[in-house]
Amino acid sequence: MEDAGHEKRVLSHIENLVADEHRLFAKGSLDATEAARLAAVQVELDRYWDLLRQRRAARETGHDPNAAQLRPPGIVENYEG
């Protein structure tokens, strides 16, 4: 069940990123380092949500979810659906 294990790791990573994002938002005022970290967390979250959607779409259409790849930030951030 490698597929289920991989998806659990992706979800766990997303949960950790969300917790980090919430912690930073809760601070209110951020210094430059914290603001940069928040921006990086938000981009990484977008990438991992995209990966999860790719995996689920592959599974639903009978393809291998393990073929899904983490896409570069430029692709994920500039996606217009």
C-alpha positions as CSV (number, residue, x, y, z in Angstrom):
1,M,0.0,0.0,0.0
2,E,2.7,2.4,-0.9
3,D,0.1,4.7,-2.5
4,A,-1.8,5.2,0.8
5,G,1.5,5.7,2.7
6,H,2.7,8.3,0.2
7,E,-0.7,10.2,0.4
8,K,-0.5,10.2,4.2
9,R,3.0,11.7,4.0
10,V,1.7,14.4,1.6
11,L,-1.3,15.2,3.9
12,S,1.0,15.3,7.0
13,H,3.3,17.7,5.2
14,I,0.3,19.9,4.3
15,E,-0.9,19.9,7.9
16,N,2.5,20.9,9.1
17,L,2.7,23.8,6.6
18,V,-0.8,24.9,7.6
19,A,0.2,24.9,11.2
20,D,3.3,27.0,10.4
21,E,1.2,29.4,8.3
22,H,-1.4,29.8,11.1
23,R,1.4,30.4,13.7
24,L,2.9,33.1,11.5
25,F,-0.5,34.7,10.8
26,A,-1.2,34.7,14.5
27,K,1.9,36.9,15.2
28,G,0.2,39.7,13.3
29,S,3.3,41.8,12.6
30,L,6.1,39.9,10.9
31,D,9.7,40.9,10.5
32,A,11.4,40.4,7.1
33,T,12.5,36.9,7.8
34,E,9.1,35.8,9.1
35,A,7.4,37.5,6.1
36,A,9.7,35.6,3.7
37,R,9.0,32.3,5.6
38,L,5.3,32.9,5.3
39,A,5.6,33.5,1.5
40,A,7.6,30.4,1.2
41,V,5.1,28.3,3.2
42,Q,2.3,29.6,1.0
43,V,4.0,28.6,-2.2
44,E,4.9,25.2,-0.8
45,L,1.3,24.7,0.3
46,D,0.1,25.5,-3.2
47,R,2.6,23.0,-4.6
48,Y,1.6,20.2,-2.2
49,W,-2.2,20.8,-2.7
50,D,-1.5,20.6,-6.4
51,L,0.3,17.3,-5.9
52,L,-2.5,15.9,-3.9
53,R,-5.0,17.0,-6.6
54,Q,-2.9,15.3,-9.2
55,R,-2.7,12.1,-7.2
56,R,-6.4,12.0,-6.6
57,A,-7.2,12.8,-10.3
58,A,-4.9,10.0,-11.4
59,R,-6.5,7.5,-9.1
60,E,-10.0,8.5,-10.1
61,T,-9.2,8.1,-13.8
62,G,-7.4,4.7,-13.4
63,H,-3.9,6.0,-13.6
64,D,-1.0,5.6,-11.2
65,P,-1.1,8.2,-8.5
66,N,2.6,7.7,-7.8
67,A,3.3,9.2,-11.3
68,A,2.2,12.6,-9.9
69,Q,5.1,15.0,-9.6
70,L,5.6,18.0,-7.4
71,R,5.6,20.8,-9.9
72,P,7.9,23.9,-9.8
73,P,6.5,27.0,-8.1
74,G,6.4,29.0,-11.3
75,I,3.9,26.5,-12.8
76,V,1.7,26.2,-9.7
77,E,1.7,29.9,-8.8
78,N,0.9,31.0,-12.4
79,Y,-1.8,28.4,-13.1
80,E,-5.0,29.9,-14.4
81,G,-7.8,27.3,-14.2
